[in-house]
Amino acid sequence: MQISAAGAAFAAMPAMSAATGGSLLRKASPGFIADVEIEFAAQASQATIIGGGPATRVQSYSAKLLKGPANTLRALPDNYLGPILTLEKGQKVRIFFNNRLHEPSIIHWHGLHVPQHSDGHPMYTIQPGEQYVYEFEVLNRAGTSFYHSHAHDLTAEQVYRGLAGLIVVNDADEAKLDLPRGEYDLPW
């Protein structure tokens, strides 16, 4: 019993230290050669939700493309949700996430097949002013997924305030199909 209790306490230590912030921070891997690099930030913001109405306090993602195709990021006009990420199957992606909020946060790539360290699990939540680096290869077939805040005990409120956005993955199979594109391809 004593050995089991000591083993359980030892095994929980990484998760406990992660919950207090920062011990599981990731840095860029020198051997990972990214096709796409994006700098993401979460910050407090103001937005007019109803035309002509008062500004509402929200939280928003901003993103800057550092490397990759110009169509990788698409902001939605008159919207406080994060930009649409357009990725290609097989691309290697590195995302630098900077938490500029006054509370902990992390990004979860909902629906993408990514390594555990890049999943945005709540145990990787970072504190204000910290940075987390995601690195993964896009393994998904064509489809639409989304990303959102996944901070422990803060997910619902942060997503409600705007920390969410769409991910569109394209692949060669989809390109062969005669699907509507351009003005007919609407994000919902």
C-alpha contacts under 8 A as a table, 3 or more apart, distances in Angstrom:
res1	aa1	res2	aa2	distance
1	M	4	S	5.07
1	M	5	A	6.09
2	Q	5	A	5.16
2	Q	6	A	6.13
3	I	6	A	5.10
3	I	7	G	6.00
4	S	7	G	5.04
4	S	8	A	6.09
5	A	8	A	5.15
5	A	9	A	6.17
6	A	9	A	5.13
6	A	10	F	6.13
7	G	10	F	5.10
7	G	11	A	6.08
8	A	11	A	5.10
8	A	12	A	6.15
9	A	12	A	5.20
9	A	13	M	6.42
10	F	13	M	5.34
11	A	14	P	6.95
12	A	15	A	5.41
12	A	16	M	6.04
13	M	16	M	4.97
13	M	17	S	6.01
14	P	17	S	5.20
14	P	18	A	6.04
14	P	23	S	7.76
15	A	18	A	4.97
15	A	19	A	6.18
15	A	123	M	6.14
16	M	19	A	5.19
16	M	20	T	6.70
17	S	20	T	5.26
17	S	21	G	6.60
17	S	22	G	7.79
17	S	23	S	6.22
18	A	21	G	4.94
18	A	22	G	6.02
18	A	23	S	5.42
18	A	24	L	6.05
18	A	123	M	5.51
18	A	124	Y	6.33
18	A	125	T	7.26
19	A	123	M	5.99
19	A	124	Y	7.85
19	A	125	T	7.22
21	G	24	L	7.90
21	G	104	P	8.00
21	G	124	Y	7.88
21	G	125	T	6.58
21	G	126	I	5.57
21	G	127	Q	5.77
22	G	25	L	5.39
22	G	124	Y	7.65
22	G	125	T	7.51
22	G	126	I	5.62
22	G	127	Q	6.73
22	G	130	E	7.68
24	L	124	Y	6.02
25	L	124	Y	7.03
25	L	126	I	7.34
25	L	131	Q	7.30
25	L	132	Y	5.64
25	L	133	V	7.72
26	R	131	Q	7.95
26	R	132	Y	5.33
26	R	133	V	5.24
26	R	134	Y	7.45
27	K	132	Y	6.74
27	K	133	V	5.43
28	A	32	F	7.84
28	A	94	R	7.88
28	A	133	V	5.98
28	A	134	Y	7.87
28	A	135	E	7.69
29	S	32	F	5.47
30	P	33	I	7.71
32	F	135	E	7.69
33	I	92	K	7.16
34	A	37	E	6.46
34	A	91	Q	7.68
34	A	92	K	4.83
34	A	93	V	5.31
34	A	94	R	5.92
35	D	67	K	6.93
35	D	68	G	5.86
35	D	91	Q	5.87
35	D	92	K	5.13
35	D	93	V	6.07
36	V	65	L	7.88
36	V	66	L	7.50
36	V	67	K	5.08
36	V	68	G	4.45
36	V	69	P	7.54
36	V	91	Q	7.15
36	V	92	K	6.33
36	V	93	V	4.80
36	V	94	R	6.23
37	E	65	L	6.31
37	E	66	L	5.19
37	E	67	K	4.83
37	E	68	G	6.61
37	E	93	V	5.96
37	E	94	R	4.80
37	E	95	I	5.68
37	E	96	F	7.77
38	I	63	A	6.63
38	I	64	K	5.69
38	I	65	L	4.66
38	I	66	L	5.34
38	I	67	K	6.95
38	I	94	R	6.52
38	I	95	I	4.84
38	I	96	F	6.27
39	E	63	A	5.52
39	E	64	K	5.18
39	E	65	L	6.52
39	E	66	L	6.85
39	E	95	I	5.83
39	E	96	F	4.76
39	E	97	F	6.17
39	E	98	N	7.69
40	F	61	Y	6.69
40	F	62	S	5.77
40	F	63	A	4.42
40	F	64	K	6.63
40	F	95	I	6.80
40	F	96	F	5.86
40	F	97	F	4.69
40	F	98	N	6.15
41	A	61	Y	5.48
41	A	62	S	5.33
41	A	63	A	6.40
41	A	97	F	5.57
41	A	98	N	4.60
41	A	99	N	5.83
41	A	100	R	6.48
42	A	59	Q	6.88
42	A	60	S	5.61
42	A	61	Y	4.57
42	A	62	S	6.58
42	A	97	F	7.84
42	A	98	N	6.59
42	A	99	N	5.33
42	A	100	R	5.50
42	A	101	L	6.14
42	A	163	L	7.43
43	Q	59	Q	5.63
43	Q	60	S	5.61
43	Q	61	Y	6.58
43	Q	62	S	7.95
43	Q	99	N	6.99
43	Q	100	R	4.80
43	Q	101	L	4.75
44	A	57	R	7.27
44	A	58	V	6.03
44	A	59	Q	4.46
44	A	60	S	6.38
44	A	100	R	7.59
44	A	101	L	5.93
45	S	57	R	5.97
45	S	58	V	5.20
45	S	59	Q	5.41
45	S	60	S	6.33
46	Q	55	A	5.77
46	Q	56	T	5.38
46	Q	57	R	4.69
46	Q	58	V	5.51
46	Q	59	Q	7.76
47	A	55	A	5.14
47	A	56	T	5.29
47	A	57	R	6.64
47	A	58	V	6.60
47	A	79	N	7.97
47	A	80	Y	6.53
48	T	51	G	6.46
48	T	52	G	7.32
48	T	53	G	6.17
48	T	54	P	6.07
48	T	55	A	4.54
48	T	56	T	5.98
49	I	53	G	7.07
49	I	54	P	7.94
49	I	55	A	7.16
49	I	56	T	6.82
50	I	53	G	5.27
50	I	54	P	7.88
57	R	161	R	7.77
58	V	80	Y	7.67
58	V	161	R	4.79
58	V	162	G	6.16
59	Q	80	Y	7.93
59	Q	101	L	7.98
59	Q	158	Q	6.88
59	Q	161	R	5.27
59	Q	162	G	5.32
59	Q	163	L	6.06
60	S	80	Y	6.07
60	S	81	L	6.22
60	S	82	G	6.34
60	S	161	R	7.61
60	S	162	G	5.46
60	S	163	L	5.41
61	Y	81	L	6.98
61	Y	82	G	4.87
61	Y	83	P	7.49
61	Y	162	G	7.86
61	Y	163	L	6.16
61	Y	164	A	7.68
62	S	82	G	6.50
62	S	83	P	7.29
63	A	73	L	7.67
63	A	82	G	7.97
63	A	83	P	7.17
64	K	73	L	7.88
65	L	68	G	7.08
65	L	70	A	7.76
65	L	72	T	7.49
65	L	73	L	6.97
68	G	72	T	7.04
69	P	72	T	5.65
70	A	73	L	7.12
71	N	74	R	6.71
71	N	86	T	6.73
72	T	84	I	7.87
72	T	85	L	5.51
72	T	86	T	4.64
72	T	87	L	6.25
73	L	83	P	6.06
73	L	84	I	5.71
73	L	85	L	5.01
73	L	86	T	6.37
74	R	83	P	5.26
74	R	84	I	5.04
74	R	85	L	6.71
74	R	86	T	7.91
75	A	82	G	7.04
75	A	83	P	4.28
75	A	84	I	6.25
76	L	79	N	5.64
76	L	80	Y	7.91
76	L	81	L	7.49
76	L	82	G	7.76
76	L	83	P	6.22
76	L	84	I	7.43
80	Y	162	G	6.18
81	L	162	G	5.11
81	L	163	L	6.39
81	L	164	A	5.78
81	L	165	G	5.74
82	G	162	G	7.42
82	G	163	L	6.65
82	G	164	A	5.68
82	G	165	G	4.57
82	G	166	L	7.60
83	P	165	G	6.00
83	P	166	L	7.14
84	I	165	G	6.01
84	I	166	L	4.85
84	I	167	I	5.74
84	I	168	V	7.22
85	L	165	G	7.99
85	L	166	L	6.32
85	L	167	I	4.70
85	L	168	V	6.05
86	T	167	I	5.98
86	T	168	V	4.72
86	T	169	V	5.90
86	T	170	N	7.46
87	L	91	Q	7.06
87	L	138	V	7.42
87	L	167	I	7.44
87	L	168	V	6.16
87	L	169	V	4.84
87	L	170	N	6.29
88	E	91	Q	5.64
88	E	138	V	6.86
88	E	169	V	5.45
88	E	170	N	4.85
88	E	171	D	5.83
89	K	137	E	7.90
89	K	138	V	5.02
89	K	139	L	5.72
89	K	140	N	6.11
89	K	141	R	6.42
89	K	142	A	7.38
89	K	169	V	6.50
89	K	170	N	6.18
89	K	171	D	5.31
90	G	137	E	5.98
90	G	138	V	5.12
90	G	139	L	6.09
91	Q	137	E	5.60
91	Q	138	V	5.48
92	K	135	E	7.38
92	K	136	F	5.78
92	K	137	E	4.24
92	K	138	V	6.39
93	V	134	Y	7.79
93	V	135	E	5.65
93	V	136	F	5.42
93	V	137	E	5.99
93	V	138	V	7.36
94	R	133	V	6.93
94	R	134	Y	5.52
94	R	135	E	4.50
94	R	136	F	6.74
95	I	133	V	5.68
95	I	134	Y	5.05
95	I	135	E	6.59
96	F	131	Q	6.74
96	F	132	Y	6.01
96	F	133	V	4.68
96	F	134	Y	6.56
97	F	106	I	7.88
97	F	107	I	7.90
97	F	131	Q	5.42
97	F	132	Y	5.17
97	F	133	V	6.14
97	F	134	Y	7.77
98	N	129	G	6.82
98	N	130	E	6.04
98	N	131	Q	4.51
98	N	132	Y	6.71
99	N	104	P	7.41
99	N	105	S	6.54
99	N	106	I	7.78
99	N	126	I	7.12
99	N	127	Q	6.86
99	N	128	P	5.23
99	N	129	G	5.44
99	N	130	E	5.75
99	N	131	Q	6.36
100	R	128	P	5.71
100	R	129	G	5.67
101	L	104	P	7.20
101	L	105	S	7.76
101	L	128	P	5.67
101	L	129	G	7.74
102	H	128	P	5.60
103	E	127	Q	6.46
103	E	128	P	5.74
104	P	125	T	6.21
104	P	126	I	5.44
104	P	127	Q	4.41
104	P	128	P	5.83
104	P	151	A	6.52
105	S	125	T	5.28
105	S	126	I	5.60
105	S	127	Q	6.69
105	S	128	P	7.80
105	S	149	S	6.33
105	S	150	H	6.79
105	S	151	A	4.79
105	S	154	L	7.80
106	I	120	G	5.83
106	I	121	H	7.71
106	I	122	P	7.08
106	I	124	Y	6.82
106	I	125	T	4.85
106	I	126	I	6.17
106	I	132	Y	7.99
106	I	149	S	5.51
106	I	150	H	5.61
106	I	151	A	5.54
107	I	119	D	7.85
107	I	120	G	5.03
107	I	147	Y	6.63
107	I	148	H	5.51
107	I	149	S	4.65
107	I	150	H	5.78
107	I	151	A	7.84
108	H	119	D	5.54
108	H	120	G	4.07
108	H	121	H	6.55
108	H	147	Y	5.54
108	H	148	H	5.46
108	H	149	S	6.05
108	H	150	H	5.70
109	W	112	L	5.75
109	W	119	D	6.10
109	W	120	G	6.80
109	W	145	S	7.88
109	W	146	F	6.37
109	W	147	Y	4.50
109	W	148	H	6.87
110	H	145	S	6.18
110	H	146	F	5.35
110	H	147	Y	5.32
110	H	148	H	7.33
111	G	145	S	5.42
111	G	146	F	6.96
112	L	138	V	7.41
112	L	139	L	7.57
112	L	140	N	6.36
112	L	145	S	7.10
113	H	138	V	7.21
113	H	139	L	6.08
113	H	140	N	6.36
114	V	118	S	6.12
114	V	119	D	6.03
114	V	136	F	5.81
114	V	137	E	7.17
114	V	138	V	7.51
114	V	139	L	7.73
115	P	118	S	5.42
115	P	119	D	6.37
115	P	136	F	6.71
116	Q	119	D	5.16
116	Q	121	H	7.90
117	H	120	G	7.24
117	H	121	H	7.97
117	H	124	Y	7.99
117	H	134	Y	7.54
118	S	133	V	7.83
118	S	134	Y	4.90
118	S	135	E	6.23
118	S	136	F	6.94
120	G	124	Y	6.25
120	G	125	T	7.50
120	G	150	H	6.58
121	H	124	Y	5.68
121	H	125	T	7.34
121	H	150	H	6.59
121	H	151	A	7.79
122	P	125	T	5.23
122	P	150	H	5.67
122	P	151	A	4.98
122	P	152	H	5.08
123	M	152	H	7.58
125	T	150	H	7.68
125	T	151	A	5.53
125	T	152	H	7.28
126	I	130	E	6.03
126	I	131	Q	7.14
126	I	132	Y	7.17
127	Q	130	E	5.65
140	N	143	G	7.73
140	N	169	V	7.06
141	R	169	V	6.85
141	R	170	N	7.03
141	R	171	D	6.18
142	A	168	V	7.42
142	A	169	V	4.78
142	A	170	N	4.45
142	A	171	D	5.26
142	A	173	D	7.79
142	A	174	E	6.31
143	G	168	V	5.97
143	G	169	V	5.30
143	G	170	N	6.83
144	T	166	L	6.99
144	T	167	I	5.64
144	T	168	V	4.59
144	T	169	V	6.27
145	S	166	L	5.98
145	S	167	I	4.95
145	S	168	V	6.41
145	S	169	V	7.99
146	F	164	A	7.09
146	F	165	G	5.57
146	F	166	L	4.22
146	F	167	I	5.00
147	Y	164	A	5.47
147	Y	165	G	5.40
147	Y	166	L	6.21
147	Y	167	I	6.88
148	H	159	V	6.32
148	H	163	L	5.57
148	H	164	A	4.12
148	H	165	G	6.57
149	S	155	T	5.59
149	S	158	Q	6.27
149	S	159	V	6.08
149	S	163	L	5.67
149	S	164	A	6.65
150	H	154	L	7.22
150	H	155	T	4.83
151	A	154	L	5.24
151	A	155	T	5.25
152	H	155	T	6.46
153	D	156	A	7.74
154	L	157	E	5.56
154	L	158	Q	5.96
155	T	158	Q	5.32
155	T	159	V	6.00
156	A	159	V	5.34
156	A	160	Y	6.00
157	E	160	Y	5.02
157	E	161	R	6.13
158	Q	161	R	5.05
158	Q	162	G	6.43
158	Q	163	L	5.60
159	V	162	G	5.11
159	V	163	L	4.59
159	V	164	A	5.77
160	Y	163	L	7.25
166	L	187	P	7.86
170	N	174	E	6.60
170	N	175	A	7.51
171	D	174	E	5.50
171	D	175	A	6.39
172	A	175	A	5.01
172	A	176	K	6.54
173	D	176	K	5.45
173	D	177	L	7.08
174	E	177	L	5.38
175	A	178	D	7.73
180	P	184	Y	5.60
180	P	185	D	6.33
181	R	184	Y	5.33
181	R	185	D	5.04
182	G	185	D	5.48
183	E	186	L	7.02
